[in-house]
């Protein structure tokens, strides 16, 4: 008994009850720790530093009209970092970024994205941006009419009045993934 008491004193273990604010692990009736809840994941973790660019329209035989772009981390890589794609309309107060419009960064080099439009033809008078976060735009273009009814993606500043409005992440609503075989594709909803 003296040995056990000496061990308890040396280990600074008390038989007195712990205050309610102290957290302790509990055991189930089988003597095992209880199953823990799954961790809550942040769906859009913003990188501390990134750059981006959007190119001109291309045509892909499988995907149709595509607006390509890329983002590049300028800080350390973390696997939860994502960048988003948003479409801004002059007649809308804000834009939404849905979970399927988030793209993971690559551990090194450029992280490509291919933006697809629901009708195959992108609408004129819209702004499209790559966003590091809801508040930080990496690159933006304005979709304008070109010769023979074509649409042109013209680069604009990230603070251009067309895109200088709120972008809100909405994890409740979502768009369909354009194709399971295109991991870096983002499809824009018809109303954007």
N, C-alpha and C positions, 0 to 999 in steps of 0.2 A: 504494500500500500504506500509506504514511504517512497518507493521508487517511482510509482505512478504519479504521486503528488509532486515529487521533484521534477519529473518530466513535464507535467502540466505547467509548473511555475517557470521552467526554463523556456518552454515554448510560448509563454505569455497567453495561455488559453484560460479562459474563465468559464466557470460553470454558471455564472450569472446570466440572466436572459439578455439578449441583444436588444437595443432600442429598435423601434419599429422602422426607423429610417434606414437602417443598415440592411443591405440586400444580402441574402444568402441563397445558395443553390438548394433546392429541395429535391428529395428523392421520391420516386413513385413507390407504390406498395411493393413492387418487385425489386426495390433497391437500386433502380436505374434512374439517371436524371430524366426529367420529363422531356418529351419531344418539344423542341423549340419551334416557334413560328418561323416561316420563311422570312428572309431578310427583305426589308423594303428597299427597292432599288430606285435610284434617281434615273428617270427615263431620259432626261436630256442633261447630261453633265457637260458644261461648257469648258472648253480648253482655255487655259490662261492666255495663250497667244497662238494665232493662226493667221494665215493669209489665204486668199482665194482668187479665182478668176472664173469667168464664164466665157465660152467661145461663141462662135456663130452656129447656126442650125446645120445639122447634117441629116442624112437619110440612112437609116439602118434597114436592111431587107426584112428583118424579123420584128423590129420595134416601130418602124415608121419614122416620123419626124422627131428628132432628138436635139435637145439643147444640152451640149456637154459642158462640164465644168470640173473644177477640182479645188480642193482645200489642202493646205500643207501646214502641219504643226511647226511652230517656231519655238516650242518649249518641249519639255519631256512628254513622252507618250504615256497615256493611261488607257486601259482597255474600255473604260466607260465613256470616254470623250466622244461626243457626237457633234456634227454640224447639221443645220437644217436648211430647207428650201422653202421660200415663201413667195407668193404671188400677191402683188399689190394692185388694187384697182383705184382709179381716181374717184369713183363714186362710192367707195367703201371707207369707213372710218378706220378699220383695222384689218389685219390679215391674220390668218391662223396657220400654225404649223402643227400637223398631226404626227402621230408616232411613226407612221410609215413614210413620213417626209424627213426623217432623221437618217443620217448616213454616218457610219463609224469611220474614224480616221485610221489610216494604215500606220503600222508601227514606224515606218520610215518612208520618206518620199511623198509623192502626191497621192491624195485620196480622191479617186475619180467619182463623179456622179453623172448620170444621164437622166435628164428631165424629160418626161413624156407628157403629152397633152391628150386629153380624152378623145377629142374629135380628130386627132392627127394633125390638125392645123391650129397653131397657137393663135389666140385672139390678139388683135391690135390693141394698143392703149393700155397695156399692162406693164408692170415692173416685176421682174423676177430677181430675187436676191439669194445669195448664199449667206447664212447667218451663223456666227459662232455662238450666239445666244439670242434671246429675245430682243436684246438691245444693241447688239453689235453686228453690223453687216460687213461681210468680207468682200463682196463684189456684187454689182447689180447691172442689169441691162433693161432697156425699155424695148418692148415689142412694138415695132412701127411697120406701117405698110411700105412695101417696096414695089418694084416694077412687076407688072403682070399679076398683081394680087398677092405677091409673095409677102411673107413676114420676115423682117430683119431684126436681129437682136443687136441693138446699138448700146455700147457701154455708157453708163451714166454714173455720176458720183454717188457714193453710198448715202449722202445726205440730200439727194435730189428730192424736190417736193413730192414726186410720185411715190417714193418709197420711204419718205421721212414721216412715218406714222407707226403706231404700235403694231407689233407682231406678238401674238399670244399663242403659247403652246397649249394645245388642247389634247389631252391624253384620252378623253372620253370618246370623241369622234375619231374616225379613221377613214382612210381611203384604201381601196383594194391595192394590193401589190400588183404591179403591172404584169409581171411574169415571174414564176418561181426560178427561172434560169438566169435572172438578171439581178445579182445581189446588190449592185450599185445603182439601180434604177429607182426613180421617184416618179410616181404618177400624180398629176394634179387633178383635183376634183373638177367637175364640169362647171360649178358655180364660181370657181376661182378664175 
